[in-house]
Amino acid sequence: MSDKQPAQVQPADDGAIARAVHVLRSGGLVAVPTETVYGLAARADCTDAVAAIYAAKGRPDFNPLIVHVADVEQARELALFDDRAELLARHFWPGPLTLVLPLRPAARLAPAVTAGLPTIALRMPAHPVMRALLCEAGVPLAAPSANRSGAVSPTSAAHVAGSLGNAVPLILDGGPCARGVESTIVALRADGGWKLLRPGPVSAAEIDALLGDAAPGDNDTIEAPGQLASHYAPGKPVRLNAARGAPDEFMIGFGDIGGDCTLSARGDLTEAAARLYACLHEAAASAKPRVAIAAVPETGIGVAINDRLRRAAA
């Protein structure tokens, strides 16, 4: 029997945030809402705390973590910022954009955060609860999604509790996540180019408008979270672009195609992104052994939705 105490889910009020800050400063884990998904946070400068993230998630150690910062000044202490990074930060921070930048040699971070890479993934989140934690804790926080590695990402406190159980002692409940899919990840290359490593709420077109065309080539190596071929999976076979569900399939609809649940009955892609993981969690909990999902347009945030669906079906 485990000697760990069951996770405590608490509304993210001032008292719970103060308790979370104490846990984080002491090297513990806290699940916290962001505007994208719930994150499993620990101080990024503590080797034992970062190791606890990997252990709680069952995460492979070659998969780096995103480090969340309170402001651009804190980010500059960890990474080498050039004019492109400054431009993107001015436009999209705080918000759902992660920048992969050269790691400063003197950055005080646990080595496991970067998985041995010479780069670091940084984000300044917009959610008020995560921002309060960062400001009051006074240290950058590593915070991957608060779920078992490879499983469906959490967009509610209940999802976190169902996935991690007593592996995390404190879950701050800030309600459902507004965006519903993980941040866009962009790597800035030394030759002046850039690469989209993971689609998300900030579109490639928005980056292109600021930086010009992306660098050509495939993402052959793991540089950032969310690049594994199989990810976000409900633990059942998944069939995509379904016009209707079979009797043994949990059907996730979109637009005019109905089902056991729907991403958006009105065909709204923003609503579909916000509901994506909630529907996948519902499918995972269903007695039906298979999952079918209606087609979602590959435009705007639909690019990120389809990226997650293809990895869920892999």
RABELVEN-V20392 format. One record per residue. N is the residue number from 0. RES is the residue in one small letter. SS is DSSP state (2 for helix, 1 for strand, 0 for the rest). OMEGA is omega in whole degrees, -180 to 180 (999 if undefined). NEAR is the number of other ideal C-beta (glycine too) atoms within 12 Angstrom. Layout:
n & res & ss & omega & near
N & RES & SS & OMEGA & NEAR
N & RES & SS & OMEGA & NEAR
This chain:
n & res & ss & omega & near
0 & m & 0 & -179 & 4
1 & s & 0 & 176 & 10
2 & d & 0 & 177 & 6
3 & k & 0 & 176 & 19
4 & q & 0 & 177 & 13
5 & p & 0 & 179 & 16
6 & a & 0 & 176 & 32
7 & q & 1 & 177 & 24
8 & v & 1 & -179 & 32
9 & q & 1 & 173 & 27
10 & p & 1 & -174 & 20
11 & a & 0 & 177 & 31
12 & d & 0 & -176 & 16
13 & d & 2 & -179 & 17
14 & g & 2 & 180 & 14
15 & a & 2 & 178 & 28
16 & i & 2 & 178 & 33
17 & a & 2 & 178 & 21
18 & r & 2 & 179 & 27
19 & a & 2 & 178 & 43
20 & v & 2 & 178 & 30
21 & h & 2 & 179 & 20
22 & v & 2 & -178 & 33
23 & l & 2 & 180 & 43
24 & r & 2 & -180 & 23
25 & s & 0 & 179 & 21
26 & g & 0 & -179 & 25
27 & g & 0 & -178 & 31
28 & l & 0 & 175 & 41
29 & v & 1 & 172 & 53
30 & a & 1 & -170 & 53
31 & v & 1 & 178 & 50
32 & p & 0 & 166 & 46
33 & t & 0 & 179 & 49
34 & e & 0 & -178 & 39
35 & t & 0 & 175 & 49
36 & v & 0 & 174 & 52
37 & y & 0 & -180 & 48
38 & g & 1 & 175 & 50
39 & l & 1 & -168 & 50
40 & a & 1 & 171 & 51
41 & a & 1 & -180 & 48
42 & r & 1 & -172 & 39
43 & a & 0 & -180 & 44
44 & d & 0 & -176 & 28
45 & c & 0 & -176 & 29
46 & t & 2 & -179 & 20
47 & d & 2 & -180 & 18
48 & a & 2 & 179 & 35
49 & v & 2 & 177 & 37
50 & a & 2 & 179 & 24
51 & a & 2 & 175 & 33
52 & i & 2 & -179 & 46
53 & y & 2 & -179 & 30
54 & a & 2 & -178 & 23
55 & a & 2 & -177 & 34
56 & k & 2 & -170 & 36
57 & g & 0 & -173 & 19
58 & r & 0 & 177 & 34
59 & p & 0 & -173 & 21
60 & d & 0 & 175 & 23
61 & f & 0 & -177 & 20
62 & n & 0 & -175 & 32
63 & p & 0 & -178 & 42
64 & l & 0 & 171 & 48
65 & i & 1 & 177 & 50
66 & v & 1 & -179 & 48
67 & h & 1 & -176 & 49
68 & v & 0 & -178 & 41
69 & a & 0 & -177 & 29
70 & d & 0 & -178 & 22
71 & v & 2 & 179 & 26
72 & e & 2 & 178 & 16
73 & q & 2 & 178 & 32
74 & a & 2 & -179 & 37
75 & r & 2 & 177 & 26
76 & e & 2 & -176 & 27
77 & l & 2 & -174 & 42
78 & a & 1 & 176 & 38
79 & l & 0 & -179 & 26
80 & f & 0 & 170 & 28
81 & d & 0 & -177 & 21
82 & d & 2 & 180 & 14
83 & r & 2 & 179 & 27
84 & a & 2 & 179 & 36
85 & e & 2 & -179 & 23
86 & l & 2 & -180 & 24
87 & l & 2 & 178 & 36
88 & a & 2 & 179 & 33
89 & r & 2 & -176 & 17
90 & h & 2 & -166 & 22
91 & f & 2 & 177 & 34
92 & w & 0 & -8 & 33
93 & p & 0 & -179 & 30
94 & g & 0 & -170 & 30
95 & p & 0 & 175 & 39
96 & l & 1 & 176 & 45
97 & t & 1 & 179 & 51
98 & l & 1 & 174 & 52
99 & v & 1 & -171 & 45
100 & l & 1 & 176 & 41
101 & p & 1 & 180 & 25
102 & l & 1 & 174 & 30
103 & r & 0 & 180 & 22
104 & p & 0 & -177 & 14
105 & a & 0 & -179 & 11
106 & a & 0 & -178 & 28
107 & r & 0 & -179 & 21
108 & l & 0 & 173 & 37
109 & a & 0 & -177 & 33
110 & p & 2 & -177 & 23
111 & a & 2 & 180 & 31
112 & v & 2 & -176 & 43
113 & t & 2 & -179 & 36
114 & a & 0 & 176 & 31
115 & g & 0 & -179 & 18
116 & l & 0 & 178 & 26
117 & p & 0 & -179 & 20
118 & t & 1 & 177 & 37
119 & i & 1 & 177 & 45
120 & a & 1 & -175 & 46
121 & l & 1 & 175 & 52
122 & r & 1 & 170 & 55
123 & m & 0 & -175 & 39
124 & p & 0 & -178 & 46
125 & a & 0 & -174 & 26
126 & h & 0 & -176 & 35
127 & p & 2 & -180 & 23
128 & v & 2 & 179 & 39
129 & m & 2 & 179 & 46
130 & r & 2 & 178 & 30
131 & a & 2 & 179 & 30
132 & l & 2 & -178 & 43
133 & l & 2 & -179 & 39
134 & c & 2 & -175 & 23
135 & e & 2 & 179 & 22
136 & a & 2 & 177 & 38
137 & g & 0 & 179 & 18
138 & v & 0 & 174 & 32
139 & p & 0 & -176 & 44
140 & l & 1 & 169 & 52
141 & a & 1 & -175 & 50
142 & a & 1 & 170 & 49
143 & p & 1 & 179 & 52
144 & s & 1 & -172 & 45
145 & a & 0 & -180 & 51
146 & n & 0 & 174 & 43
147 & r & 0 & -176 & 30
148 & s & 0 & 178 & 32
149 & g & 0 & -178 & 27
150 & a & 1 & -178 & 33
151 & v & 0 & -179 & 42
152 & s & 0 & -177 & 46
153 & p & 0 & 174 & 44
154 & t & 0 & 175 & 42
155 & s & 0 & 177 & 33
156 & a & 2 & 179 & 34
157 & a & 2 & 176 & 26
158 & h & 2 & -180 & 39
159 & v & 2 & -179 & 45
160 & a & 2 & -180 & 28
161 & g & 2 & -178 & 30
162 & s & 2 & -173 & 39
163 & l & 2 & 178 & 39
164 & g & 2 & -176 & 24
165 & n & 2 & 176 & 23
166 & a & 2 & 177 & 33
167 & v & 0 & -173 & 42
168 & p & 0 & -175 & 33
169 & l & 1 & 176 & 41
170 & i & 1 & 176 & 42
171 & l & 1 & -178 & 46
172 & d & 1 & 177 & 32
173 & g & 0 & -179 & 38
174 & g & 0 & -179 & 21
175 & p & 0 & 180 & 28
176 & c & 0 & -173 & 40
177 & a & 0 & -176 & 26
178 & r & 0 & 173 & 37
179 & g & 0 & 172 & 44
180 & v & 0 & -175 & 49
181 & e & 0 & -176 & 50
182 & s & 0 & 168 & 47
183 & t & 1 & 176 & 41
184 & i & 1 & 180 & 44
185 & v & 1 & 174 & 44
186 & a & 1 & 176 & 41
187 & l & 1 & -175 & 40
188 & r & 0 & -179 & 25
189 & a & 0 & -179 & 17
190 & d & 0 & 179 & 13
191 & g & 0 & 178 & 15
192 & g & 0 & 177 & 20
193 & w & 1 & -177 & 33
194 & k & 1 & 174 & 34
195 & l & 1 & -179 & 40
196 & l & 1 & 177 & 39
197 & r & 1 & 176 & 39
198 & p & 0 & -179 & 40
199 & g & 0 & -175 & 42
200 & p & 0 & 174 & 39
201 & v & 0 & -172 & 38
202 & s & 0 & 175 & 27
203 & a & 2 & 179 & 32
204 & a & 2 & 178 & 19
205 & e & 2 & 177 & 26
206 & i & 2 & -179 & 35
207 & d & 2 & -179 & 19
208 & a & 2 & -179 & 16
209 & l & 2 & -171 & 26
210 & l & 2 & -173 & 30
211 & g & 0 & -173 & 15
212 & d & 0 & 177 & 16
213 & a & 0 & 176 & 26
214 & a & 0 & 178 & 23
215 & p & 0 & 175 & 12
216 & g & 0 & -179 & 15
217 & d & 0 & 175 & 11
218 & n & 0 & -174 & 24
219 & d & 0 & -179 & 10
220 & t & 0 & 179 & 20
221 & i & 0 & 179 & 29
222 & e & 0 & -173 & 35
223 & a & 0 & 179 & 40
224 & p & 0 & 173 & 44
225 & g & 0 & -179 & 41
226 & q & 0 & 177 & 30
227 & l & 0 & -176 & 29
228 & a & 0 & 178 & 17
229 & s & 0 & -173 & 20
230 & h & 0 & 175 & 36
231 & y & 0 & -169 & 45
232 & a & 1 & 178 & 30
233 & p & 0 & 178 & 41
234 & g & 0 & 179 & 24
235 & k & 0 & 174 & 28
236 & p & 1 & -178 & 22
237 & v & 1 & 177 & 35
238 & r & 1 & -176 & 29
239 & l & 0 & 175 & 26
240 & n & 0 & -178 & 20
241 & a & 0 & 176 & 28
242 & a & 0 & 177 & 20
243 & r & 0 & -180 & 20
244 & g & 0 & 173 & 27
245 & a & 0 & -179 & 18
246 & p & 0 & -178 & 13
247 & d & 0 & -178 & 17
248 & e & 1 & 170 & 29
249 & f & 1 & -173 & 33
250 & m & 1 & 174 & 31
251 & i & 1 & -174 & 48
252 & g & 1 & 174 & 32
253 & f & 1 & 179 & 37
254 & g & 0 & -177 & 23
255 & d & 0 & 179 & 15
256 & i & 1 & -179 & 25
257 & g & 0 & 180 & 20
258 & g & 0 & 177 & 30
259 & d & 0 & 168 & 30
260 & c & 1 & -178 & 32
261 & t & 1 & 174 & 29
262 & l & 0 & 176 & 43
263 & s & 0 & -180 & 32
264 & a & 0 & -179 & 19
265 & r & 0 & 178 & 15
266 & g & 0 & -179 & 21
267 & d & 0 & -174 & 22
268 & l & 2 & 177 & 30
269 & t & 2 & 176 & 23
270 & e & 2 & 180 & 26
271 & a & 2 & 178 & 40
272 & a & 2 & -179 & 43
273 & a & 2 & -176 & 29
274 & r & 2 & -172 & 35
275 & l & 2 & -175 & 47
276 & y & 2 & 175 & 47
277 & a & 2 & 178 & 33
278 & c & 2 & 178 & 42
279 & l & 2 & 175 & 43
280 & h & 2 & 178 & 38
281 & e & 2 & 178 & 30
282 & a & 2 & 180 & 41
283 & a & 2 & -179 & 33
284 & a & 2 & -178 & 22
285 & s & 0 & 176 & 25
286 & a & 0 & -180 & 14
287 & k & 0 & -172 & 26
288 & p & 0 & -177 & 19
289 & r & 1 & -179 & 26
290 & v & 1 & 173 & 39
291 & a & 1 & -176 & 37
292 & i & 1 & 179 & 42
293 & a & 0 & 178 & 35
294 & a & 0 & 177 & 25
295 & v & 0 & -179 & 38
296 & p & 0 & -178 & 22
297 & e & 0 & 178 & 20
298 & t & 0 & 178 & 18
299 & g & 0 & 179 & 24
300 & i & 0 & 175 & 38
301 & g & 2 & 176 & 31
302 & v & 2 & 179 & 28
303 & a & 2 & 179 & 43
304 & i & 2 & -179 & 44
305 & n & 2 & 174 & 31
306 & d & 2 & -180 & 35
307 & r & 2 & -179 & 43
308 & l & 2 & 179 & 41
309 & r & 2 & 179 & 26
310 & r & 2 & 177 & 32
311 & a & 2 & -178 & 38
312 & a & 2 & -175 & 28
313 & a & 0 & 999 & 17
